[in-house]
Amino acid sequence: QQAPLVSEPAVTLAAPATPPAATQVPAAINAGPGGYPQLPAVSSMLGSASQTLQNINAQARVLEARVVQTQMENEAKMARQKAVFEQKLKSQEDRSRDLQATNKQVSGEIDGLRANISALRSRAKDLQGANDIRRREMTEISGRLSRANEFLLSSLKVTNDEQAPELDVLRGKRSSGGLARRKVTPAVKAAKRVSAPVANVKKLASEEDDSDSKDDEDTEDASFIALSSTHTLHGTQPAVAAGGPKDVLNSLGEAVDNLKKEEHASEAQLKSMFLTNFKAGVKRYAVLAAQQRTLLATRKALIAEQGKLIKADEHLQGTSMALEQQLRTFGLFAQRLAHLALAPAQEAATLLKTLPTDVA
């Protein structure tokens, strides 16, 4: 307790001094939920730089998406081009295969023609040999007949007794002499009418001129096809460089440039592979076409040769039949002559009346 103040008169007291005000302690600045100071958010501190970075990231994502889309479009484009090239190569190979199948068929026909020609030549050789034997028969018979004719004429001359003195006694009878002369004279005439030697049959050979006309063979020049294209991206996509935004943008820019280069390189490679295969196909077709021209010419020549051999065979068969018929006719005539020569005198007079004057 304070003691009561006693006022004293006449004494002026000075005003008591004002006590100093209490010092106010400032609160923590930017205090957080726990009362501790807390700095502002990074995004608010970065301000426009953060927004710029976000915009850059967004543009980078858009650019990356475009790169991926462009790559997919290029792959589709290359796939279409590849399909076009393969279709052209398939059509070319189909033509070559058709030509090869035709060549195989023509080769089979040529083998058949050659076998038939060989058989025809063998048959013709046999026919020629048989015909030669028949001709030699005729030649030998002709020679024998010539000597037989000489023998008959000589026999007539030797046995001619018209002037024999031993027969003077018979010549006194005119009728008898005349009868003797009539009997001798016809005998001489009959001997002279004996057929002359048979002429050799002429060999007939007819060859027909075969005019071969060259077939106009159209050669198709393989036309080059306009290149449209398919594409497979062979390059590897560069990895995004680690680093700041500037590095990211530079990396994406390089990726775009590389993508274009790889696209052109892939198209050029596909085109080069197509041209290599196409040129090989053209060469293959040209070889097959030349082979077919040779085969067709060979087949044509063999067909012509076969036709000639068929005609020769027909001719030889005709000659063979004619020779056999001629020899048979002569053989029958010779049989009648032999019968006449061996017949007794009484029968000979009758046979002379029926004996033909000619062989045929």
C-alpha positions as CSV (number, residue, x, y, z in Angstrom):
1,Q,0.0,0.0,0.0
2,Q,1.1,3.5,-0.8
3,A,1.3,6.1,2.0
4,P,-1.2,8.9,1.6
5,L,0.1,12.0,0.0
6,V,0.3,15.0,2.4
7,S,-0.2,18.3,0.6
8,E,2.0,21.0,1.7
9,P,1.0,24.6,1.1
10,A,3.2,27.0,-0.7
11,V,5.2,24.5,-2.0
12,T,4.8,24.1,-5.8
13,L,5.7,20.7,-7.0
14,A,6.8,19.9,-10.5
15,A,4.6,17.5,-12.6
16,P,5.6,14.1,-12.1
17,A,7.6,12.6,-15.1
18,T,5.6,10.4,-17.5
19,P,6.8,6.9,-17.4
20,P,8.3,5.7,-20.8
21,A,5.8,3.8,-23.0
22,A,6.4,0.0,-23.4
23,T,8.3,-1.0,-26.7
24,Q,6.1,-2.9,-29.1
25,V,7.7,-6.1,-30.5
26,P,7.0,-6.5,-34.2
27,A,5.4,-9.7,-35.4
28,A,7.3,-12.1,-37.6
29,I,7.0,-11.1,-41.3
30,N,5.3,-13.4,-43.7
31,A,4.7,-15.8,-40.9
32,G,3.3,-19.1,-42.0
33,P,0.8,-21.3,-40.4
34,G,3.3,-22.2,-37.7
35,G,4.2,-18.6,-37.1
36,Y,7.5,-19.0,-38.8
37,P,8.5,-16.7,-41.6
38,Q,7.7,-18.3,-45.0
39,L,8.9,-17.1,-48.4
40,P,6.5,-16.6,-51.3
41,A,5.8,-19.5,-53.7
42,V,8.4,-20.1,-56.4
43,S,5.9,-19.5,-59.1
44,S,5.0,-16.1,-57.7
45,M,8.7,-15.3,-57.3
46,L,9.5,-16.4,-60.9
47,G,6.6,-14.4,-62.2
48,S,6.7,-14.0,-65.9
49,A,9.8,-16.3,-66.3
50,S,7.7,-19.3,-65.0
51,Q,4.9,-18.5,-67.4
52,T,7.3,-18.3,-70.2
53,L,8.8,-21.6,-69.3
54,Q,5.4,-23.2,-69.2
55,N,4.6,-21.8,-72.6
56,I,7.9,-23.2,-73.9
57,N,7.1,-26.6,-72.4
58,A,3.6,-26.6,-74.0
59,Q,5.1,-25.6,-77.4
60,A,7.7,-28.4,-77.0
61,R,5.0,-30.9,-76.3
62,V,3.0,-29.7,-79.4
63,L,6.2,-29.9,-81.5
64,E,6.9,-33.4,-80.2
65,A,3.4,-34.5,-81.1
66,R,3.8,-33.0,-84.6
67,V,7.1,-34.9,-85.0
68,V,5.5,-38.1,-84.0
69,Q,2.6,-37.5,-86.4
70,T,4.9,-36.5,-89.2
71,Q,6.9,-39.7,-88.6
72,M,3.7,-41.8,-88.8
73,E,2.6,-40.0,-92.0
74,N,6.0,-40.7,-93.5
75,E,5.8,-44.3,-92.6
76,A,2.3,-44.6,-94.2
77,K,3.6,-42.8,-97.3
78,M,6.5,-45.1,-97.6
79,A,4.2,-48.1,-97.1
80,R,2.0,-47.0,-99.9
81,Q,5.0,-46.4,-102.2
82,K,6.4,-49.8,-101.3
83,A,3.1,-51.4,-102.2
84,V,3.1,-49.7,-105.6
85,F,6.6,-50.8,-106.3
86,E,5.9,-54.4,-105.2
87,Q,2.8,-54.5,-107.5
88,K,4.9,-53.3,-110.4
89,L,7.5,-56.0,-109.7
90,K,4.9,-58.7,-109.3
91,S,3.3,-57.8,-112.7
92,Q,6.7,-57.9,-114.3
93,E,7.5,-61.3,-112.7
94,D,4.0,-62.6,-113.8
95,R,4.9,-61.7,-117.4
96,S,8.2,-63.5,-117.1
97,R,6.6,-66.6,-115.7
98,D,4.0,-66.7,-118.5
99,L,6.8,-66.5,-121.0
100,Q,8.8,-69.2,-119.2
101,A,5.7,-71.5,-119.2
102,T,5.3,-70.9,-122.9
103,N,8.9,-71.7,-123.6
104,K,8.6,-74.9,-121.6
105,Q,5.6,-75.9,-123.7
106,V,7.3,-75.1,-127.0
107,S,10.4,-77.1,-125.8
108,G,8.1,-80.1,-125.3
109,E,6.7,-79.7,-128.8
110,I,10.2,-79.5,-130.2
111,D,11.1,-82.8,-128.4
112,G,8.1,-84.5,-129.9
113,L,8.8,-83.2,-133.4
114,R,12.4,-84.4,-133.2
115,A,11.3,-87.9,-132.1
116,N,8.8,-88.0,-135.0
117,I,11.3,-86.8,-137.5
118,S,13.8,-89.5,-136.3
119,A,11.1,-92.2,-136.8
120,L,10.2,-90.8,-140.3
121,R,13.9,-90.8,-141.3
122,S,14.3,-94.4,-140.1
123,R,11.2,-95.5,-142.0
124,A,12.3,-93.7,-145.1
125,K,15.7,-95.4,-144.9
126,D,14.0,-98.8,-144.7
127,L,11.7,-98.1,-147.6
128,Q,14.6,-96.9,-149.7
129,G,16.5,-100.1,-148.9
130,A,13.5,-102.3,-149.9
131,N,13.0,-100.3,-153.1
132,D,16.7,-100.6,-154.0
133,I,16.4,-104.4,-153.7
134,R,13.3,-104.4,-156.0
135,R,15.2,-102.4,-158.5
136,R,18.2,-104.7,-158.4
137,E,15.8,-107.6,-159.0
138,M,14.5,-105.8,-162.1
139,T,18.0,-105.1,-163.3
140,E,19.0,-108.7,-162.9
141,I,15.9,-110.0,-164.5
142,S,16.4,-107.5,-167.4
143,G,19.9,-108.8,-167.9
144,R,18.8,-112.4,-167.8
145,L,16.1,-111.7,-170.3
146,S,18.5,-110.0,-172.6
147,R,20.7,-113.1,-172.6
148,A,17.6,-115.3,-172.9
149,N,16.5,-113.2,-175.9
150,E,19.9,-113.7,-177.5
151,F,19.7,-117.3,-176.7
152,L,16.3,-117.6,-178.4
153,L,17.5,-115.7,-181.5
154,S,20.7,-117.8,-181.7
155,S,18.6,-120.9,-181.3
156,L,16.3,-119.9,-184.1
157,K,19.3,-119.2,-186.3
158,V,21.0,-122.5,-185.5
159,T,17.8,-124.5,-185.9
160,N,16.7,-122.8,-189.2
161,D,16.8,-125.7,-191.7
162,E,15.0,-124.0,-194.6
163,Q,18.0,-124.4,-196.9
164,A,19.1,-127.8,-195.5
165,P,19.8,-130.1,-198.5
166,E,18.4,-133.0,-196.6
167,L,15.0,-131.4,-196.9
168,D,15.2,-131.0,-200.7
169,V,13.0,-134.0,-201.0
170,L,10.3,-132.2,-199.1
171,R,10.6,-129.0,-201.1
172,G,9.3,-130.8,-204.2
173,K,5.8,-130.5,-202.6
174,R,4.9,-126.9,-202.9
175,S,2.2,-127.0,-200.4
176,S,4.4,-128.6,-197.8
177,G,7.3,-126.2,-198.5
178,G,4.9,-123.3,-198.2
179,L,3.5,-124.8,-195.0
180,A,7.0,-125.2,-193.6
181,R,7.9,-121.6,-194.4
182,R,4.6,-120.4,-192.8
183,K,5.5,-122.3,-189.7
184,V,9.1,-121.0,-189.5
185,T,8.4,-117.4,-190.3
186,P,5.8,-116.9,-187.5
187,A,8.2,-118.6,-185.0
188,V,10.9,-116.1,-185.9
189,K,8.5,-113.2,-185.6
190,A,7.3,-114.5,-182.2
191,A,10.9,-114.8,-181.0
192,K,11.6,-111.2,-182.0
193,R,8.5,-110.1,-180.2
194,V,9.9,-111.3,-176.9
195,S,9.8,-108.3,-174.6
196,A,12.9,-106.2,-174.6
197,P,14.8,-105.8,-171.3
198,V,12.8,-104.0,-168.6
199,A,13.9,-100.5,-168.1
200,N,15.0,-99.6,-164.7
201,V,12.4,-97.6,-162.7
202,K,13.5,-94.0,-162.3
203,K,14.0,-92.8,-158.8
204,L,11.6,-90.0,-158.0
205,A,12.5,-87.3,-155.6
206,S,10.5,-84.3,-155.1
207,E,11.4,-81.6,-152.8
208,E,9.2,-78.7,-152.1
209,D,10.6,-75.3,-151.5
210,D,9.8,-74.1,-148.1
211,S,9.7,-70.4,-147.9
212,D,10.1,-69.4,-144.3
213,S,8.8,-66.1,-143.4
214,K,10.3,-64.5,-140.4
215,D,7.7,-63.9,-137.8
216,D,7.5,-60.4,-136.6
217,E,8.0,-60.6,-133.0
218,D,7.1,-57.7,-131.0
219,T,9.5,-57.1,-128.2
220,E,8.0,-55.1,-125.4
221,D,10.3,-52.7,-123.9
222,A,9.8,-52.5,-120.2
223,S,8.6,-49.0,-119.4
224,F,9.7,-47.4,-116.3
225,I,7.0,-46.6,-113.8
226,A,6.4,-43.3,-112.1
227,L,7.6,-43.5,-108.5
228,S,5.0,-42.8,-105.9
229,S,6.5,-44.2,-102.6
230,T,6.3,-46.1,-99.3
231,H,8.5,-45.4,-96.4
232,T,9.9,-46.9,-93.3
233,L,11.9,-44.6,-91.0
234,H,15.3,-46.2,-90.6
235,G,16.9,-43.5,-88.5
236,T,16.8,-43.5,-84.7
237,Q,15.0,-40.7,-83.1
238,P,17.5,-38.5,-81.2
239,A,17.0,-38.5,-77.5
240,V,16.0,-35.2,-76.0
241,A,19.1,-33.6,-74.5
242,A,19.1,-33.1,-70.8
243,G,19.5,-29.5,-69.9
244,G,17.6,-26.2,-69.9
245,P,14.7,-25.1,-72.1
246,K,17.1,-23.8,-74.7
247,D,18.7,-27.2,-75.0
248,V,15.3,-28.9,-75.3
249,L,14.3,-26.6,-78.1
250,N,17.6,-27.1,-79.9
251,S,17.3,-30.9,-79.5
252,L,13.8,-30.8,-81.0
253,G,14.9,-28.6,-83.8
254,E,17.7,-31.1,-84.6
255,A,15.2,-34.0,-84.4
256,V,13.0,-32.2,-87.0
257,D,15.9,-31.7,-89.4
258,N,17.1,-35.3,-88.9
259,L,13.6,-36.5,-89.6
260,K,13.4,-34.8,-92.9
261,K,16.9,-36.0,-93.9
262,E,16.0,-39.6,-92.9
263,E,12.7,-39.4,-94.9
264,H,14.5,-38.3,-98.0
265,A,17.2,-41.0,-97.5
266,S,14.6,-43.7,-96.9
267,E,12.7,-42.7,-100.1
268,A,15.9,-42.7,-102.1
269,Q,16.9,-46.1,-100.7
270,L,13.5,-47.6,-101.5
271,K,13.6,-46.2,-105.0
272,S,17.1,-47.5,-105.6
273,M,16.1,-51.0,-104.4
274,F,13.1,-50.9,-106.7
275,L,15.1,-49.8,-109.7
276,T,17.7,-52.6,-109.0
277,N,15.0,-55.3,-108.9
278,F,13.1,-53.8,-111.9
279,K,16.2,-53.7,-114.1
280,A,17.0,-57.3,-113.1
281,G,13.4,-58.2,-114.1
282,V,13.8,-56.5,-117.4
283,K,17.0,-58.4,-118.1
284,R,15.3,-61.7,-117.1
285,Y,12.3,-61.0,-119.4
286,A,14.7,-60.1,-122.3
287,V,16.6,-63.4,-121.9
288,L,13.3,-65.4,-121.9
289,A,12.0,-63.5,-124.9
290,A,15.2,-64.3,-126.9
291,Q,14.9,-67.9,-125.8
292,Q,11.3,-68.0,-127.0
293,R,12.3,-66.5,-130.4
294,T,14.9,-69.2,-130.8
295,L,12.5,-72.0,-129.8
296,L,9.8,-70.7,-132.1
297,A,12.2,-70.6,-135.0
298,T,13.4,-74.1,-134.2
299,R,9.8,-75.4,-134.0
300,K,9.0,-73.8,-137.3
301,A,12.0,-75.4,-139.0
302,L,11.2,-78.8,-137.5
303,I,7.5,-78.6,-138.6
304,A,8.7,-77.8,-142.2
305,E,11.2,-80.7,-142.1
306,Q,8.5,-83.0,-140.8
307,G,6.2,-82.0,-143.6
308,K,8.8,-82.8,-146.2
309,L,9.6,-86.2,-144.6
310,I,5.9,-87.1,-144.6
311,K,5.7,-86.3,-148.3
312,A,9.0,-88.3,-148.9
313,D,7.5,-91.2,-146.9
314,E,4.3,-91.2,-149.0
315,H,6.4,-91.1,-152.2
316,L,8.5,-94.0,-151.1
317,Q,5.5,-96.0,-150.1
318,G,4.0,-95.4,-153.5
319,T,7.2,-96.4,-155.3
320,S,7.4,-99.6,-153.2
321,M,3.8,-100.5,-154.1
322,A,4.5,-99.8,-157.8
323,L,7.7,-101.9,-157.8
324,E,5.9,-104.8,-156.1
325,Q,3.0,-104.6,-158.6
326,Q,5.4,-104.4,-161.6
327,L,7.4,-107.4,-160.4
328,R,4.2,-109.4,-159.8
329,T,2.9,-108.6,-163.2
330,F,6.2,-109.6,-164.8
331,G,6.3,-112.7,-162.7
332,L,2.9,-113.8,-163.9
333,F,4.0,-113.1,-167.5
334,A,7.2,-115.1,-167.0
335,Q,5.2,-118.0,-165.6
336,R,3.1,-118.1,-168.8
337,L,6.3,-118.0,-170.9
338,A,7.8,-120.8,-168.8
339,H,4.6,-122.8,-169.3
340,L,4.8,-122.2,-173.0
341,A,8.5,-123.1,-173.2
342,L,7.9,-126.4,-171.2
343,A,4.7,-127.4,-172.9
344,P,4.7,-130.1,-175.6
345,A,4.3,-129.1,-179.2
346,Q,0.6,-130.0,-179.4
347,E,-0.2,-127.8,-176.4
348,A,2.2,-125.0,-177.5
349,A,0.0,-124.2,-180.5
350,T,-2.9,-123.5,-178.2
351,L,-0.8,-121.5,-175.7
352,L,0.6,-119.3,-178.5
353,K,-2.9,-118.2,-179.3
354,T,-3.6,-117.1,-175.7
355,L,-0.2,-115.7,-174.9
356,P,-0.4,-111.8,-174.4
357,T,1.8,-109.7,-176.6
358,D,2.8,-107.3,-173.8
359,V,3.7,-107.9,-170.1
360,A,1.2,-105.4,-168.7
